[in-house]
Each structure stands twice: as C-alpha cells, then as structure tokens.
Amino acid sequence: MSLLDLDAVDIFYGPAQALWGVSFSVEQGQVASLIGANGAGKTTTLKALCGLLPLAAGQITYEGKVISGLPVHQIMDLGISLVPEGRQLFPKMTVEENLAIGSYLPRTKPQRRANLDQVFHIFPRLAERRRQLAETMSGGEQQMLAIGRALMQEPRLLVLDEPSLGLAPTLVREIFRIVKELHGRGLTILLVEQNVHQALQVADVVFVLENGRVVMSGAGAELVNDPKVKEAYLGF
C-alpha cells in the first residue's frame, strides 16, 4: 500500500495554473525525488502536500486518509515533516532551542529529550554546537539543523525541499550521505532537488515535472541513463 498518493492535483496561483493533474505515489520506506527545471512545479507540489496551498482539483491521500483540505498543523501531526527551502531557522536562537521548537506537537512533547538525543546521535556536530546561535553556523550546519528540527517531529514522511541549495560540493555530499542514512533507518523521504545527479543516485523512484505536469517517472538507476534526462538535466 502506498504511504502517499497524489491524484490529479491542480493548483492555481490566482488565475495562473501551476499544477496540471499531478499524480504520483510514494511507497513506505522509499526515497522519492521530484526533479525538473525552475518553475516546473516542484515546490508547489510540496506546499500542496503540506497544506500550504489549496487544491483546485484532485486529492492527496496519506496512509489511506484524504489529507487535502486539512490545516497544516493536522497534516504535520499525522507524521509529515517539511524541511523548507532556505531552512527558515530562528537565527537568534541556539541550536538546542531551534530543535526544541520542532517538538511542539502534543504527541512529540513527551519524547523531546529522547528525540533530542537521537538527533545529536545522527548529527554530532549539532551536539558540539548546541548552545551556538543558528545565524553563526555554516550553511551545511544550518541544513543539518533544519533536518534535525524536522526529525524532532517523529516523521514517517520527511519532505526535503532543495536541501543542497547553496552548499559547497563537499557539504552537498555530506547532506546526501545523511539522506541515505535516514533512508537506511527506514524513513520515507520525498526529495525536491536541483542537483539532479545526486537525486538520481539516492532515489528509489523519480518523477520528472515539466510545466506543472509529471512527464516521466522511473527508478533513479534507470533514469540516470535515459537520453532525455541526460540531455535536459545532466548536461550530456
């Protein structure tokens, strides 16, 4: 059974249509990736999933329950956590304070200490900098903090929007190592990523968006050798 299903989703920004009948499914335990050019509809899809944009048509189902139309906090409480593009941390707060905010949901508050220990185990660098202000950290450290904050919500589906954006190549590799580790722990991940080569390497299944439509899908290992994907996204 699919963990997540989008079925014929349409989204508008005012009079302009941004998504056209977008449909795809993510199975439990998969890493699924949305790839496409800027403006293809990737972030719009994630916002719709998380309740940040209303659907004009179609529906979104999570664990067999229709969630389209639910408020954001109810969707988060079902086990969906978003790591937004640009991280959106609280810059004047410490690492530990930013992480604590991630456990605001009633179901996660009692496990705050245990979840904090788990995040520090996954990200030892955050443990070392637990009293450091978020704004003083490097871009890679801030991305780790944003992912750690999402993990404090005990997600069953982790949604990552451009996690490697603006990072140096060595930090990009580190972020994708972390994605693989989380996947190895059994977490289901939906990834939007401009670094198509890395996304194809880590994803079990990939959905290609063009102009608000899913135009291709397949296993990451297959699409990395697809001539159209090579020409359009890999530069050869």
C-alpha positions in Angstrom: 0.0 0.0 0.0 1.2 3.5 -0.8 2.1 5.8 2.0 1.4 8.9 -0.1 -0.8 9.3 -3.2 -1.4 12.5 -5.2 -4.3 12.0 -7.6 -4.9 14.5 -10.5 -3.9 17.6 -8.4 -4.5 21.0 -9.9 -3.1 24.2 -8.2 -3.6 27.8 -9.1 -1.9 31.0 -8.1 -4.7 33.4 -8.7 -5.7 33.0 -12.4 -2.5 31.2 -13.3 -2.5 27.4 -13.2 0.7 25.9 -11.7 0.0 22.2 -11.5 -1.9 20.2 -14.1 -3.3 16.8 -13.0 -0.2 15.8 -11.0 -0.4 12.2 -9.9 2.2 10.0 -8.2 2.6 7.6 -5.3 5.3 7.1 -2.7 5.7 3.7 -1.1 6.6 3.1 2.6 10.4 3.2 3.0 11.2 4.7 -0.4 13.2 7.8 -1.3 11.2 9.5 -4.0 12.5 12.6 -5.8 10.8 15.3 -7.8 13.1 16.8 -10.4 12.6 19.5 -13.1 13.7 22.9 -14.1 13.0 26.0 -12.1 9.3 26.8 -12.2 8.3 23.2 -13.1 6.1 22.9 -10.0 8.2 21.0 -7.6 8.0 23.3 -4.6 4.3 24.0 -5.4 3.7 20.3 -5.1 5.3 20.1 -1.7 3.3 23.1 -0.5 0.1 21.5 -1.6 1.1 18.3 0.2 1.8 20.1 3.4 -1.5 22.1 3.3 0.2 25.4 2.4 -1.8 25.7 -0.8 -5.4 24.8 -1.5 -6.2 22.3 -4.3 -8.3 23.4 -7.2 -8.9 19.7 -8.2 -7.8 16.2 -7.2 -6.9 14.9 -3.8 -3.9 13.9 -1.6 -4.1 10.7 0.4 -1.7 9.8 3.2 -1.8 6.4 5.0 -5.1 5.8 3.3 -6.7 9.1 4.6 -7.5 12.1 2.5 -5.5 15.0 3.8 -6.1 17.6 1.2 -8.1 20.4 2.8 -6.7 19.7 6.3 -4.9 22.6 8.1 -1.1 22.5 8.3 -0.8 21.5 11.9 -3.1 18.5 11.5 -1.1 17.3 8.5 2.1 17.7 10.5 0.6 15.8 13.4 -0.1 12.8 11.1 3.7 12.4 10.6 4.6 14.6 7.7 7.6 17.0 8.3 8.8 19.6 5.9 12.4 20.9 5.7 11.7 24.1 3.7 13.9 25.6 1.0 16.2 28.1 2.7 16.0 26.3 6.0 13.9 29.1 7.8 15.6 28.7 11.1 15.3 31.1 14.0 18.7 32.9 13.7 18.9 34.5 17.1 18.1 31.2 18.9 20.5 28.4 19.7 20.8 25.0 18.1 19.0 23.4 21.0 16.3 26.0 21.1 15.6 25.5 17.3 15.4 21.8 17.8 13.1 22.1 20.8 10.7 24.1 18.6 10.5 21.0 16.4 8.8 19.1 19.2 5.9 21.4 19.7 3.3 18.8 18.6 1.4 17.3 21.6 2.3 13.8 20.6 6.0 14.6 20.5 6.5 16.8 23.6 6.8 13.9 26.0 9.6 12.4 23.8 11.5 15.7 23.5 14.6 14.6 25.4 14.8 11.2 23.7 14.3 12.8 20.3 16.9 15.4 21.0 19.4 12.7 22.0 18.6 10.9 18.8 19.2 14.0 16.6 22.5 14.6 18.4 23.5 11.0 17.7 22.7 11.5 13.9 24.3 14.9 13.9 27.3 15.0 16.3 28.2 18.4 15.0 24.9 19.8 16.3 25.6 18.3 19.8 29.0 20.1 19.8 27.3 23.4 18.9 24.1 23.0 20.9 24.5 26.5 22.6 25.6 28.3 19.4 23.3 30.7 17.7 21.9 29.4 14.4 22.9 32.5 12.5 26.6 31.9 13.3 26.7 28.4 11.8 27.8 27.5 8.3 25.3 26.7 5.6 25.9 23.0 5.9 25.4 23.1 9.6 22.2 25.1 9.3 20.9 22.5 6.8 21.7 19.8 9.4 19.8 21.8 12.0 16.8 22.2 9.7 16.7 18.4 9.1 17.2 17.8 12.8 14.3 20.1 13.7 12.0 18.1 11.3 13.2 14.8 12.9 12.1 16.2 16.3 8.5 15.8 15.0 9.0 12.0 14.7 8.0 12.0 11.0 7.0 8.9 9.0 7.4 11.0 5.8 10.3 13.5 5.6 9.9 16.2 2.9 13.1 17.9 1.8 12.9 21.0 -0.4 16.3 21.7 -2.0 18.5 20.5 0.9 21.8 21.1 -1.0 20.9 24.6 -2.3 23.9 27.0 -2.0 26.2 24.5 -0.4 29.8 23.7 -1.4 30.3 20.3 -3.1 31.8 18.6 0.0 28.7 19.7 2.0 26.4 18.5 -0.7 27.9 15.1 -0.4 27.5 15.2 3.3 23.8 16.1 3.1 23.2 13.2 0.7 25.1 10.9 3.0 22.6 11.9 5.7 19.7 11.3 3.4 21.0 7.8 2.8 21.5 7.2 6.5 17.9 8.3 7.3 16.6 6.1 4.5 18.6 3.2 6.0 16.8 3.8 9.3 13.5 3.1 7.4 12.3 6.7 7.0 10.3 7.5 3.9 11.7 10.6 2.1 10.2 12.9 -0.6 13.0 15.0 -2.0 13.0 18.0 -4.3 16.5 18.7 -5.5 18.1 20.8 -8.2 21.2 18.6 -8.1 19.7 16.1 -10.4 22.8 13.8 -10.5 22.7 13.4 -6.7 18.9 13.0 -6.6 19.1 10.2 -9.2 21.8 8.4 -7.2 19.9 8.4 -4.0 16.2 8.0 -5.1 14.3 4.7 -5.5 11.8 6.4 -7.7 11.9 9.7 -9.6 9.2 11.9 -11.0 10.1 14.4 -13.7 8.0 17.6 -13.7 7.7 20.0 -16.7 5.4 23.0 -16.7 3.4 21.6 -13.8 2.9 18.1 -15.2 4.5 14.8 -14.5 6.0 13.8 -17.8 8.2 10.9 -16.9 8.8 8.6 -13.9 11.0 5.6 -13.1 13.7 4.2 -10.9 16.6 6.6 -10.3 19.1 4.0 -11.6 17.1 3.8 -14.8 16.6 7.5 -15.4 20.3 8.3 -14.9 20.9 6.5 -18.2 17.8 7.9 -20.0 18.9 10.0 -23.0 16.2 12.7 -22.4 17.1 13.1 -18.8 20.8 13.2 -19.6 20.3 15.9 -22.2 17.8 18.0 -20.2 19.2 17.7 -16.7 22.7 16.2 -16.6 24.2 18.3 -19.4 25.3 15.4 -21.7 
